[in-house]
Amino acid sequence: MGLKDQLQQGLGAAAAASERLLATARLRGELSSLRGELEVLYADLGKQTMSLYSRGDLRHPELEEYVDAIDSSCDAIDRVQREIAELEGGRPGDVGGRTVPSASAPVPPAARSASTAALRLKWNPLPTRL
């Protein structure tokens, strides 16, 4: 085999390897995109589940643990937001022209902040099989 033949064979092998790498990169990109879509679907399912549960349209004992965990997390977020507001506002309960309950005062579910209520609906359980 001559030098020209060896060079062509080497270039052909390099081209094939390059095509495989490119195809693999494309497939990895597609896989990443599909996983992202799946995460969005899980998030949407979680939001819809929380919405149905909070309206009383969906009840199941296995959901209670998750709802309780979400409620606890939202309560903690409310508490920390109130603490921050008190520190930033310089006086308890007044931040930027709006009244924020004291950090030590419990917040009844009906009085929770809109941002926390939105978090309850944005809860995102990530799939375990990603």
For each residue, the residues with C-beta under 8 A, 3 or more apart:
1: 5 6 9
2: 5 6
3: 6 7
4: 7 8
5: 1 2 8 9
6: 1 2 3 9 10
7: 3 4 10 11
8: 4 5 11 12
9: 1 5 6 12 13
10: 6 7 13 14
11: 7 8 14 15
12: 8 9 15 16
13: 9 10 16 17
14: 10 11 17 18
15: 11 12 18 19
16: 12 13 19 20
17: 13 14 20 21
18: 14 15 21 22
19: 15 16 22 23
20: 16 17 23 24
21: 17 18 24 25
22: 18 19 25 26
23: 19 20 26 27
24: 20 21 27 28
25: 21 22 28 29
26: 22 23 29 30
27: 23 24 30 31
28: 24 25 31 32
29: 25 26 32 33
30: 26 27 33 34
31: 27 28 34 35
32: 28 29 35 36
33: 29 30 36 37
34: 30 31 37 38
35: 31 32 38 39 130
36: 32 33 39 40
37: 33 34 40 41
38: 34 35 41 42 127 130
39: 35 36 42 43 124 126 127 130
40: 36 37 43 44
41: 37 38 44 45
42: 38 39 45 46 124 125 126 127
43: 39 40 46 47 122 123 124 125
44: 40 41 47 48
45: 41 42 48 49 125
46: 42 43 49 50 122 123 124 125
47: 43 44 50 51 121 122 123
48: 44 45 51 52
49: 45 46 52 53 58 63
50: 46 47 53 54 67 70 120 121 123
51: 47 48 54 55 121
52: 48 49 55 57 58
53: 49 50 56 57 58 59 63 67
54: 50 51 120
55: 51 52 58
56: 53 59
57: 52 53
58: 49 52 53 55 63
59: 53 56 63
60: 63 64
61: 64
62: 65 66
63: 49 53 58 59 60 66 67
64: 60 61 67 68
65: 62 68 69
66: 62 63 69 70 123 125
67: 50 53 63 64 70 71
68: 64 65 71 72
69: 65 66 72 73
70: 50 66 67 73 74 119 120 123
71: 67 68 74 75 109 120
72: 68 69 75 76
73: 69 70 76 77 119
74: 70 71 77 78 112 116 117 119 120
75: 71 72 78 79 107 112
76: 72 73 79 80
77: 73 74 80 81 115 116 119
78: 74 75 81 82 107 112 113 116
79: 75 76 82 83 103 107
80: 76 77 83 84
81: 77 78 84 85 100 113 115 116
82: 78 79 85 86 100 101 102 103 107
83: 79 80 86 87 103
84: 80 81 87 88
85: 81 82 88 89 95 100
86: 82 83 89 91 92 93 95 100 102 103
87: 83 84
88: 84 85 95
89: 85 86 92 93 94 95 96 100
90:
91: 86 94
92: 86 89 102 103
93: 86 89 99 100 101 102
94: 89 91 97 98 99 100
95: 85 86 88 89 98 100
96: 89
97: 94
98: 94 95
99: 93 94
100: 81 82 85 86 89 93 94 95
101: 82 93 105 107 111
102: 82 86 92 93 105
103: 79 82 83 86 92
104:
105: 101 102
106:
107: 75 78 79 82 101 111 112
108: 111 112
109: 71 112
110:
111: 101 107 108
112: 74 75 78 107 108 109 116 117
113: 78 81 116 117
114: 117 118
115: 77 81 118 119
116: 74 77 78 81 112 113 119 120
117: 74 112 113 114 120 121
118: 114 115 121 122
119: 70 73 74 77 115 116 122 123
120: 50 54 70 71 74 116 117 123
121: 47 50 51 117 118
122: 43 46 47 118 119
123: 43 46 47 50 66 70 119 120
124: 39 42 43 46
125: 42 43 45 46 66
126: 39 42 130
127: 38 39 42 130
128:
129:
130: 35 38 39 126 127
